[in-house]
């Protein structure tokens, strides 16, 4: 490998908003929206405007179809009788003397958890002061109009606990995108009065958050495009002949397996580091040792399971916005690749790059294995 400078992690100034949008759609498993909301993406100069614009457009569509309703419990004093009478509360409130009764009953209304999350997020975005230009002012006005249109829905404090209460049915697929946007808004702790594209900076600077997003993006991208392969996370166990009960399990980020014979395998570990290379003993750039050890363990500990495991390939893949890396090595029968994907490139180039990283490598391995078998 030729000496080269360290590969910096993506920065907020170099990843186009369009690419961030595609990353999020794949990561959220919402690729059906790839061809929609194009205008919203084009009109968004930063991540804040993008999220607000997408949420506004998606909410308009929900209102056009009518918000989903569900039965919710209520307890109040009413004239007449409805549901179950709470005699203790009725006597305490002197309801009977006023011709009322305190009742517990259920109503079918739009004040549901998903609608509360959407309304509350719209309200928060409408008060963000970092959108100061004319287009952003028009967007804020649109957001406020949507809040008024959802007046029958309560405003609540959006927390991660609230998202865990979500129950989305098959008929509520239209809620997938707006709720995913709301979840990201909540995770990034909006709004804020800082200037600039602070949300994208927060997204990319948080290694834990972006690492998870990058991993899910890759997995769902290959799952969408490699229809003749199985793409999933995989639970691996150590080959321990003594059966020690304390041995930990391993879980791959992505495992790609051919559905048809010879069932070639590729184990991929997605990494998001500030640098994809580390300084060697004499200052020359080198692969990060711990990352290589991890992919090496994934490959070597499974060799006893059959030929496809004994010849499996591994790959470490890093996001970058600067120089690209595509190196290969063969270690004890396993080809291991270290590669990058440039998130600052035009999106069609990113798709082509990812398909090339996956495809030719497996083909080369298959040809090499055939050659060894016939030799």
PyMOL commands that set and color helices and strands:
alter all, ss='L'
color gray80, all
select helices_A, chain A and resi 17-27+31-33+38-42+47-65+87-92+96-98+113-126+134-149+160-164+170-172+175-187+198-205+207-225+289-300+303-305+307-310+347-374
alter helices_A, ss='H'
color red, helices_A
select strands_A, chain A and resi 70-79+84-85+100-109+229-232+235-237+249-251+254-258+265-271+277-279+285-287+313-320+326-331+334-342
alter strands_A, ss='S'
color yellow, strands_A
deselect
rebuild
show_as cartoon
